[in-house]
Amino acid sequence: MRTRLALALGLSLAFTTTIANHYAGGTISTRCLGNNFHEITLQLFRDCGGDPFSGQTLYFRNGCGVEFSSSGLQPASVVDASSICPSELPNTNCNGGGLLGYQLNTYLDTVYLSPCNDWNISWYTCCRNTSLNLNGGPGMYIETTLNNPTGACYAAPVFINDRIPTFCAGQPVSFDAGAYEPDGHALSYALIAARFGSPTPLPVQYNTGYSGAEPYNGMTLDPGTGLITFTPTASATFVVVIKVTEQDVQGNVIGSVMRDMVFNVVPCSNQPPAAESGTVSSATGSASVAGDRSIEVCGEGPFCAGITVSDPDNVQELELISNIDSILPGATYALTGTNPVELELCSEGLPPGTYAFWVLAKDNGCPVIASRVYHFTVEVTGAQSAGEDAAISVCENGQAIDLFEQLGGSPVTGGQWIDPQGTPTDGVFIPGTSLTGIHTYTVGTPPCAASAVLSVVLAPASDPECLTAGLSPNGSMVPSVYHDPSDPHRIWIRSAAMQADLRILSIDGRLLKQGTFRSNGTDGTAIELPRTHHGPAMIELRSMEGAHHVVRVLLP
């Protein structure tokens, strides 16, 4: 704790430079209230070295020729927006101290925005604080755009972070400039050039080596998440402007929101939570670990997942903040420990889809708090049914069988069959060729795969249940065979009307009897079998039309 005084003195010296103006950034967002009425939120950051803000004016125009303004807006709320530890907040110039502090002034207005493309809502002022990357103290301009030609009602993105960020020189930075919105629209991010209003927005002039796309050397922004990363090398204050573009499911641009704000770099040594932490460490139930920060969930069943976050400054404690509540309906999470912190996320089940949430980890370093944002995805895949397990007996003299049709339940098609030796098959069992035993049918891909097994046993041709299994499918009606209950050497055959050559053969192919078979298509025809023969026999029928049938019977 001896270093706190030295750090505080360093911060005081860095933060109390001459300030010409007190605007430190801002943003405008919209929220539809219904019937084309919209709540407009103007947020302006103020450094406390300047005077309190006076009434503000918003300007509205669209592509349909409508133009108006709303003046004299007074703040609905004023909150502290300083990125320093709570114990040092009384020492900021917002509270009469020497440390530079910031306030966030929020203004609200309700307006009627008629259906039209290209609504533009803007605010501007004459000048801003001096900074590392801008030439002089140019004016400031912020805007949001809205396309509502059909009177569609939705909310614009809202930025997650509402504090002026302060970072330690020499420490890698991971700052979340991302936003959220409740309508499920796609968001994309970009670093853009700052502007000033005159009142028409004009580009500001950047100092050599800086630009809107790279406002600080080495700064990058993830276009999918809004995560800004860079490593500041020395104390500085510079301007960063982020634009968020919102698109609907068809890819149509709904609107955009921008935030203009200053970043502060000061001499301190606090390290942020580790970049390599914030990973998914465990998953149970229907979930599995798919990556460092991704979870895959099979079906809509319950699951839990563990996330571990740590800070290299072992004596510091971490605070975790997340938007899990608004992203994962009904999910809960619990925290264990202070550094590292274990976050256990649990859900009773989610509809299929992709869910993205963030976890903000802040340490309790003083006077400058260090933080890092971790982004996670939960991919929920609808479980497919592979059917129910079953068992069948197949005659060795029978026809080929489609195993899929033997499964119980309601299996989905398109899966893969594996034979008892683990070899993929086409799911057709051919007696005498295919392997008996456990055949497995699997649908889906891990971790969301489902399987059912079919046990196949082979019955000999002499089995009474297999006596008719070898009937050929040729002909218009397959003959049906049954024994005469009064004479075991007499059988009855019912078939379509036909006349055929009759041959009775032993199982080894010896001719036992031959003759002519006639059927009227309605009544059964009696066939007398040789009484001297016992065991299996084959009855072969060859009609004049070319139909061929073979019947196996078992004689006592």
C-alpha positions in Angstrom: 0.0 0.0 0.0 3.0 2.4 0.2 2.9 2.9 -3.5 -0.7 4.3 -3.5 0.5 7.8 -2.5 3.1 7.9 -5.2 0.6 6.7 -7.8 -2.0 9.3 -6.6 0.6 12.1 -6.9 1.5 10.9 -10.4 -2.1 10.8 -11.4 -2.8 14.2 -10.0 0.1 15.6 -12.0 -1.1 13.8 -15.2 -4.7 14.7 -14.7 -4.5 18.4 -13.8 -3.1 19.8 -17.0 -4.7 23.0 -18.4 -8.2 22.2 -19.8 -9.7 24.6 -22.3 -13.1 22.9 -22.5 -14.9 20.1 -20.7 -16.7 17.9 -23.3 -15.2 14.4 -23.2 -17.5 12.5 -25.5 -21.0 11.4 -26.1 -23.6 9.2 -27.9 -27.2 9.2 -29.0 -29.5 6.2 -28.9 -33.2 5.6 -29.7 -35.9 3.3 -28.4 -39.3 2.9 -30.1 -42.3 3.4 -27.7 -44.9 2.4 -30.3 -47.0 4.3 -32.9 -43.8 6.0 -34.3 -43.0 7.7 -31.0 -39.3 7.3 -29.9 -37.5 8.0 -26.7 -34.2 9.7 -27.6 -31.3 9.4 -25.1 -28.4 11.8 -25.3 -25.4 10.9 -23.2 -22.6 13.5 -22.8 -19.4 12.9 -20.8 -18.0 15.9 -18.9 -14.7 16.3 -17.2 -15.2 17.9 -13.9 -12.6 20.6 -14.6 -15.1 22.6 -16.5 -18.5 24.2 -15.7 -21.7 22.2 -15.4 -23.5 21.7 -18.7 -26.2 24.0 -19.8 -29.3 23.0 -21.8 -28.7 20.9 -24.9 -30.2 20.7 -28.4 -30.9 17.7 -30.6 -31.3 18.1 -34.4 -33.6 15.8 -36.5 -33.8 15.4 -40.3 -34.8 12.6 -42.7 -34.8 11.8 -46.4 -38.4 12.7 -46.7 -37.8 16.4 -46.1 -38.7 16.6 -42.4 -36.4 18.7 -40.3 -36.8 20.0 -36.7 -34.9 20.4 -33.4 -35.5 19.9 -29.7 -33.8 22.5 -27.5 -33.3 23.3 -23.8 -32.9 19.7 -22.7 -31.8 19.3 -19.1 -30.1 16.3 -17.6 -32.4 13.5 -16.3 -29.4 12.1 -14.4 -25.8 12.9 -13.6 -23.6 10.0 -12.5 -19.9 9.5 -11.9 -18.1 8.1 -14.9 -14.5 8.0 -13.6 -12.4 4.8 -14.0 -10.7 4.9 -10.7 -11.2 2.9 -7.5 -14.1 3.8 -5.1 -11.8 4.8 -2.3 -10.2 7.5 -4.5 -13.5 8.9 -5.9 -13.7 11.5 -3.1 -10.4 12.8 -4.3 -11.5 13.7 -7.9 -12.2 17.2 -9.0 -15.8 16.2 -9.3 -15.7 16.2 -5.5 -13.2 19.0 -4.9 -10.0 16.9 -5.1 -7.0 16.9 -7.4 -7.6 13.8 -9.5 -9.3 14.2 -12.9 -12.9 12.9 -12.7 -15.7 12.5 -15.2 -19.5 12.7 -15.1 -22.0 11.2 -17.4 -25.0 13.5 -18.1 -28.1 11.8 -19.6 -30.8 13.7 -21.4 -34.1 12.2 -22.4 -36.7 13.4 -25.0 -39.7 11.8 -26.7 -40.4 12.7 -30.3 -42.6 11.5 -33.2 -40.5 10.1 -36.1 -42.7 9.6 -39.1 -42.0 6.5 -41.2 -39.1 7.3 -43.5 -35.7 6.2 -44.5 -32.6 8.0 -43.4 -33.6 9.6 -40.1 -30.5 11.4 -38.7 -30.4 12.6 -35.1 -27.4 14.7 -34.2 -25.8 16.9 -31.6 -22.7 19.1 -31.8 -20.7 21.7 -30.0 -18.0 24.2 -30.9 -14.9 22.7 -29.2 -13.4 19.9 -27.2 -10.4 19.3 -24.9 -7.0 19.1 -26.5 -5.7 15.6 -27.2 -2.7 13.6 -28.5 -4.2 12.7 -31.9 -6.4 15.7 -32.9 -5.0 19.0 -34.1 -6.0 21.7 -31.7 -9.3 21.6 -29.9 -11.8 21.1 -32.7 -15.6 20.8 -32.2 -17.5 17.6 -31.5 -20.3 16.0 -33.5 -22.2 12.8 -32.7 -25.2 11.2 -34.5 -27.4 8.2 -34.8 -29.3 7.1 -37.8 -32.6 5.3 -38.1 -34.5 3.7 -41.0 -38.2 3.1 -40.3 -40.0 3.3 -43.6 -42.6 0.8 -42.5 -43.0 2.2 -39.0 -41.0 -0.7 -37.5 -40.6 -0.5 -33.8 -37.3 -1.5 -32.2 -34.5 -0.2 -30.0 -31.1 1.0 -31.1 -27.9 -0.6 -29.7 -26.7 0.7 -26.3 -23.0 0.7 -25.4 -22.0 -1.6 -22.5 -19.3 0.7 -21.0 -20.5 4.1 -19.6 -17.2 5.3 -18.1 -14.3 7.3 -19.5 -11.6 4.6 -19.7 -8.3 5.1 -17.9 -5.3 2.8 -18.5 -1.8 2.2 -17.2 1.1 3.0 -19.5 2.9 -0.1 -20.6 0.0 -2.5 -19.8 -1.9 -4.3 -22.6 -5.5 -3.0 -22.9 -8.6 -5.0 -23.7 -11.5 -2.5 -23.7 -15.0 -3.5 -24.6 -16.6 -0.9 -26.9 -19.4 -3.3 -27.7 -23.1 -2.7 -27.4 -26.3 -4.7 -26.9 -29.8 -4.5 -28.3 -32.9 -6.6 -27.4 -34.2 -7.3 -30.9 -31.8 -10.0 -32.0 -30.3 -7.9 -34.9 -26.7 -8.2 -36.1 -24.2 -5.6 -35.0 -20.9 -4.7 -36.6 -18.3 -2.3 -35.3 -15.8 0.1 -36.9 -13.3 2.9 -35.8 -14.2 6.1 -37.7 -12.9 9.6 -37.9 -14.1 12.2 -35.4 -16.1 15.1 -36.8 -17.3 18.6 -35.8 -20.5 20.3 -36.6 -20.7 23.6 -38.3 -23.6 22.7 -38.2 -23.0 20.4 -41.2 -20.6 17.7 -40.0 -17.0 18.1 -41.2 -13.9 16.0 -40.7 -11.4 17.1 -38.0 -7.7 17.2 -38.7 -5.6 14.4 -37.1 -2.0 14.9 -36.1 0.6 13.1 -38.1 0.6 9.3 -37.5 -3.0 9.1 -36.3 -6.3 8.6 -38.0 -9.9 7.7 -37.2 -9.2 4.1 -38.3 -6.1 3.9 -36.0 -6.5 6.6 -33.4 -3.5 5.3 -31.4 -0.5 3.3 -32.7 -1.4 -0.4 -32.8 -5.0 0.0 -31.8 -7.3 -2.6 -33.4 -11.1 -3.2 -33.0 -12.8 -6.6 -33.5 -15.6 -5.8 -36.0 -17.8 -8.6 -34.6 -17.6 -7.8 -30.9 -16.4 -4.2 -30.5 -13.3 -5.3 -28.5 -10.5 -2.8 -28.7 -6.9 -3.9 -28.0 -3.7 -2.0 -27.9 -0.7 -1.3 -25.6 -0.2 2.3 -24.6 3.4 3.4 -24.2 3.2 6.7 -22.4 0.8 9.1 -20.6 -1.7 10.6 -23.1 -5.3 11.6 -23.7 -6.6 10.8 -27.2 -10.0 10.6 -29.0 -11.6 7.4 -30.2 -14.8 7.2 -32.2 -16.7 3.9 -32.6 -19.6 3.3 -35.0 -22.1 0.4 -34.5 -24.2 -0.6 -37.5 -27.4 -2.6 -37.0 -28.8 -5.0 -39.6 -31.9 -7.1 -39.6 -32.0 -10.9 -40.5 -32.2 -10.0 -44.2 -29.0 -7.9 -44.0 -30.8 -4.6 -44.4 -29.3 -1.7 -42.4 -31.7 -0.5 -39.8 -29.5 2.2 -38.4 -26.3 3.1 -36.7 -25.0 4.6 -33.4 -21.6 6.3 -32.8 -19.7 7.1 -29.6 -17.0 9.8 -29.4 -14.9 9.6 -26.3 -11.5 10.2 -24.8 -9.1 7.5 -23.6 -6.7 8.4 -20.8 -3.3 6.7 -20.3 -1.5 7.5 -17.0 1.6 6.3 -15.2 0.6 3.3 -13.1 1.5 -0.3 -12.9 -1.8 -2.2 -12.3 -2.1 -5.3 -14.6 -5.5 -6.2 -16.0 -7.0 -9.7 -15.5 -5.0 -12.2 -17.5 -5.8 -12.5 -21.3 -5.4 -16.2 -21.1 -7.9 -16.6 -18.3 -11.7 -16.2 -18.7 -12.0 -19.7 -20.2 -14.6 -22.4 -20.0 -13.2 -24.9 -17.5 -16.0 -27.5 -17.3 -19.4 -28.5 -18.6 -22.0 -30.9 -17.4 -25.5 -32.0 -18.4 -26.2 -31.5 -22.1 -23.3 -29.1 -22.5 -19.7 -29.7 -23.6 -16.6 -27.5 -23.9 -16.2 -26.5 -27.5 -13.4 -24.0 -27.1 -11.7 -21.6 -24.7 -14.8 -19.5 -24.6 -17.5 -21.5 -26.3 -20.0 -24.0 -25.1 -22.1 -26.5 -27.2 -25.4 -27.7 -25.8 -27.2 -30.7 -27.3 -31.0 -30.3 -27.1 -33.0 -28.2 -24.7 -32.0 -30.1 -21.6 -30.4 -28.6 -18.4 -26.7 -27.9 -18.3 -24.0 -26.1 -16.3 -20.7 -24.7 -17.3 -17.7 -23.3 -15.3 -15.7 -20.2 -16.2 -12.4 -19.3 -14.5 -11.1 -15.8 -14.3 -7.8 -14.7 -12.7 -5.6 -11.6 -12.3 -1.8 -11.7 -12.2 -1.8 -9.4 -9.2 -2.5 -12.1 -6.7 -3.3 -9.8 -3.8 -6.1 -8.1 -5.7 -9.7 -9.1 -5.7 -11.9 -9.4 -8.8 -15.4 -8.3 -9.5 -17.3 -10.0 -12.3 -20.2 -8.3 -14.2 -22.1 -10.0 -17.0 -25.1 -9.6 -19.3 -26.0 -13.3 -18.8 -29.4 -12.4 -17.3 -30.5 -10.6 -20.5 -29.0 -13.0 -23.0 -29.7 -16.5 -21.5 -33.4 -16.5 -20.4 -33.8 -18.2 -17.0 -30.1 -18.9 -16.6 -28.4 -18.3 -13.2 -24.8 -17.9 -12.2 -22.9 -18.1 -8.9 -19.4 -16.8 -8.1 -16.9 -18.5 -5.9 -13.6 -17.0 -4.7 -12.0 -13.6 -5.4 -8.8 -14.3 -7.4 -9.2 -16.6 -9.2 -13.0 -16.4 -9.4 -15.1 -19.4 -10.5 -18.3 -18.5 -12.3 -20.8 -21.4 -12.5 -23.5 -20.8 -15.2 -26.6 -23.1 -15.1 -29.7 -23.3 -17.3 -32.7 -25.5 -17.3 -32.6 -25.4 -21.1 -32.6 -23.0 -24.0 -34.2 -23.1 -27.4 -31.9 -24.0 -30.3 -29.8 -21.0 -31.4 -26.5 -19.1 -30.8 -26.2 -17.0 -27.7 -23.4 -14.5 -27.1 -22.7 -13.0 -23.7 -19.8 -11.2 -22.1 -18.2 -11.2 -18.7 -16.4 -8.0 -17.5 -13.7 -8.7 -14.9 -12.5 -5.7 -12.8 -9.8 -5.7 -10.2 -9.6 -3.5 -7.1 -6.4 -1.8 -8.0 -6.1 1.8 -6.8 -6.2 4.5 -7.9 -6.7 3.0 -11.4 -8.9 0.0 -11.8 -7.8 -2.5 -14.5 -10.4 -4.6 -16.3 -10.8 -7.0 -19.2 -13.9 -8.2 -21.1 -14.3 -11.9 -22.1 -16.8 -12.8 -24.8 -18.5 -16.2 -24.8 -20.9 -18.1 -27.1 -23.4 -20.8 -26.3 -24.5 -22.9 -29.3 -27.7 -24.9 -28.7 -28.4 -27.6 -31.3 -31.7 -29.3 -31.4 -31.3 -33.0 -30.6 -32.3 -35.5 -33.3 -33.9 -38.8 -32.6 -32.1 -42.0 -33.6 -35.2 -44.1 -32.7 -35.5 -46.7 -30.0 -33.4 -49.8 -29.5 -34.8 -53.0 -30.9 -34.0 -56.7 -31.6 -35.0 -58.8 -34.6 -34.5 -62.3 -35.8 -33.6 -62.8 -39.5 -34.0 -66.0 -41.4 -30.9 -67.2 -43.1 -33.0 -68.0 -46.2 -34.7 -64.6 -46.1 -34.6 -61.5 -48.2 -32.4 -58.4 -47.6 -33.8 -56.2 -44.8 -33.6 -52.4 -44.4 -32.5 -52.0 -40.7 -33.8 -48.5 -40.4 -37.4 -49.8 -40.7 -36.8 -52.1 -37.8 -35.9 -49.4 -35.3 -38.5 -48.3 -32.7 -39.7 -44.8 -32.1 -39.4 -42.1 -34.8 -35.8 -42.0 -36.0 -34.7 -39.3 -38.5 -33.2 -40.3 -41.8 -29.7 -39.5 -42.9 -27.8 -41.2 -40.1 -24.9 -43.7 -40.3 -25.1 -47.4 -39.6 -22.1 -49.2 -38.0 -21.9 -53.1 -38.0 -20.7 -55.2 -35.0 -17.1 -54.7 -36.0 -17.4 -50.9 -36.2 -17.5 -50.8 -40.0 -19.9 -48.3 -41.7 -22.6 -49.9 -43.7 -25.5 -48.8 -45.8 -28.0 -50.2 -43.3 -29.1 -53.1 -45.5 -28.8 -56.6 -43.8 -28.2 -59.4 -46.2 -28.7 -62.9 -44.6 -25.6 -65.0 -45.1 -23.4 -61.9 -45.9 -23.9 -59.3 -43.2 -22.7 -59.7 -39.7 -25.1 -60.6 -36.9 -24.9 -58.9 -33.6 -25.3 -55.2 -32.6 -25.8 -52.7 -35.4 -25.7 -49.1 -34.3 -27.5 -46.2 -36.0 -26.2 -42.6 -35.2 -27.6 -39.2 -36.2 -26.1 -35.8 -35.6 -22.5 -35.0 -34.8 -20.7 -34.9 -31.4 -21.5 -33.5 -29.0 -25.1 -33.5 -30.2 -25.2 -37.1 -31.5 -27.9 -39.7 -30.7 -27.6 -43.5 -31.3 -29.9 -46.5 -31.2 -28.9 -50.1 -31.5 -30.5 -53.0 -33.3 -29.6 -56.5 -32.2 -29.8 -59.0 -35.2 -29.8 -62.7 -34.7 -29.9 -65.3 -37.5 -32.5 -68.1 -37.5 -31.8 -71.3 -39.5 -33.9 -72.1 -42.6 -35.3 -75.1 -40.7 -36.9 -72.8 -38.1 -40.7 -73.1 -38.5 -40.8 -69.3 -38.7 -38.5 -69.4 -41.7 -40.3 -71.9 -43.8 -41.8 -69.3 -46.1 -38.9 -66.8 -45.9 -37.4 -67.7 -49.2 -40.4 -66.8 -51.3 -39.4 -64.9 -54.4 -40.9 -61.5 -54.9 -41.7 -62.2 -58.6 -45.3 -62.4 -59.6 -48.4 -60.3 -58.8 -49.1 -61.9 -55.4 -46.6 -63.8 -53.2 -48.0 -67.2 -52.3 -49.0 -67.8 -48.7 -48.4 -71.3 -47.2 -49.9 -73.1 -44.2 -49.9 -76.7 -43.0 -52.9 -78.9 -43.0 -53.7 -79.4 -39.3 -55.0 -83.0 -40.0 -52.0 -84.1 -42.1 -48.4 -82.9 -41.6 -47.4 -84.0 -45.1 -50.1 -81.9 -46.8 -49.7 -78.2 -47.2 -52.0 -75.5 -48.7 -50.8 -72.8 -51.0 -52.9 -69.7 -51.8 -51.7 -67.4 -54.6 -52.9 -65.4 -57.5 -54.7 -67.3 -60.3 -51.9 -69.2 -62.0 -50.8 -72.5 -63.5 -47.3 -73.5 -62.8 -44.8 -76.4 -63.0 -44.4 -77.9 -59.6 -41.2 -79.4 -58.2 -40.6 -80.6 -54.7 -36.9 -80.8 -53.8 -34.9 -81.9 -50.8 -32.6 -79.4 -49.1 -29.7 -80.9 -51.0 -31.4 -80.5 -54.3 -32.8 -84.1 -54.9 -36.1 -84.1 -56.8 -38.8 -85.7 -54.6 -41.8 -85.0 -56.8 -43.0 -83.0 -59.8 -46.3 -82.1 -61.3 -48.6 -79.1 -62.1 -49.9 -76.5 -59.7 -53.2 -74.7 -60.4 -54.8 -71.9 -58.4 -58.0 -70.0 -59.0 -56.8 -67.0 -57.0 -59.3 -67.5 -54.2 -59.1 -70.9 -52.7 -56.1 -72.7 -51.4 -54.5 -75.6 -53.4 -53.5 -78.7 -51.5 -50.0 -80.2 -52.2 -49.3 -83.7 -51.1 -45.7 -84.1 -50.0 -43.8 -87.4 -50.1 -44.5 -89.2 -46.9 -41.1 -90.9 -47.0 -39.3 -87.5 -46.6 -38.7 -85.8 -43.3 -37.1 -82.5 -42.5 -36.7 -79.4 -44.7 -38.0 -79.4 -48.3 -38.4 -76.8 -51.1 -41.5 -76.4 -53.2 -40.7 -74.6 -56.5 -43.4 -73.0 -58.7 -42.6 -71.8 -62.2 -45.6 -70.2 -64.0 -46.0 -70.0 -67.7 -45.8 -66.2 -67.4 -42.3 -66.5 -65.9 -43.2 -66.0 -62.2 -40.9 -68.0 -59.9 -41.6 -68.8 -56.3 -39.7 -71.0 -53.8 -41.4 -72.2 -50.6 -39.4 -73.9 -47.8 -41.3 -76.2 -45.5 -40.4 -78.5 -42.6 -41.8 -82.0 -42.6 -41.9 -84.2 -39.4 
